[in-house]
Amino acid sequence: MSELVSPCCGAEYSDDESLVSVCCTAEPKGHTDLCSKCLEHTDFFAYTCNNCNDWFEEPEEDYEYNERMKESIAEDRMDEARDMGEL
């Protein structure tokens, strides 16, 4: 069975009651979509990674995170091989 994890570290996360803005990591102004710091219309993060304390909008399935990490490692290896002239 899959589990929801943070997209940054694949770790457990907290879904705090308080939202923070994408732009300034400030709270919303009242019950609006305005950032209380810069007063711009923005989206808000609702989750915090328990490992690195990064904010994010939505958790992801652990198998999706693992697949994304495998693809990233493979891409890094291909880039390194290309840079070393092995391809």
Secondary structure, 3 states (H helix, E strand, C coil): CCCEECCCCCCCEECCCCCEECCCCCCECCCCCEECCCCCECCEECEEECCCCCEECCCEEHHHHHHHHHHHHHHHHHHHHHHCCCC
